[in-house]
Amino acid sequence: MDLNKAFGKRLRELRESALLTQRQLAARAKMDPKYVGAIERGERNITLFNVERLRAALNVRPTELFRFDDHQQLTDGQVDSKILLNLLDKCDKITRTHVLNLVKQVARLSTAPKKG
C-alpha cells in the first residue's frame, strides 16, 4: 500500500464529506491550497504536525484520517448519508431534533400503504 496515496485519498473523502474545497480546508489548516492538493494526490509525505493541523481543520478524531482498509468506494446513497450526518453533527441540539423528527415523518410516509 502506498501510504501517501491512501492518506491523500482519505483526506479528500473527509474534506468532501465536510463540504469543503481544498482552498477552504487549506485556510482552516493554515496551509497553502497547492500543498493540500499535493497531499490529496499522494505526492507529499507530510509531518505529524501537519496531520494534526488537517485533523483539527476537519474536526475529526485522529483515527479518522487513517481509516484506509475498511473504507471502500462509497455509493451515492452512502455519500449523501455521510454529508447529511456531517451537517447534522454541526447543528445545535434543537435543530438536530427537528431534522430527526422530520426524517422520522418521511420514513413513516414512505412505508405507509399506498392508496388507490
Residue, then its C-alpha position, 0 to 999 in steps of 0.5 A: m500500500d502506498l501510504n501517501k496515496a491512501f492518506g491523500k485519498r482519505l483526506r479528500e473523502l473527509r474534506e468532501s464529506a465536510l463540504l469543503t474545497q481544498r482552498q477552504l480546508a487549506a485556510r482552516a489548516k493554515m496551509d497553502p491550497k497547492y500543498v493540500g492538493a499535493i497531499e490529496r494526490g499522494e505526492r507529499n509525505i507530510t509531518l505529524f504536525n501537519v496531520e494534526r493541523l488537517r485533523a483539527a481543520l476537519n474536526v475529526r478524531p485522529t483515527e479518522l484520517f487513517r481509516f484506509d482498509d475498511h473504507q471502500q468506494l462509497t455509493d451515492g446513497q452512502v455519500d449523501s448519508k455521510i454529508l447529511l450526518n456531517l451537517l447534522d453533527k454541526c447543528d445545535k441540539i434543537t435543530r438536530t431534533h427537528v431534522l430527526n423528527l422530520v426524517k422520522q415523518v418521511a420514513r413513516l410516509s414512505t412505508a405507509p400503504k399506498k392508496g388507490 
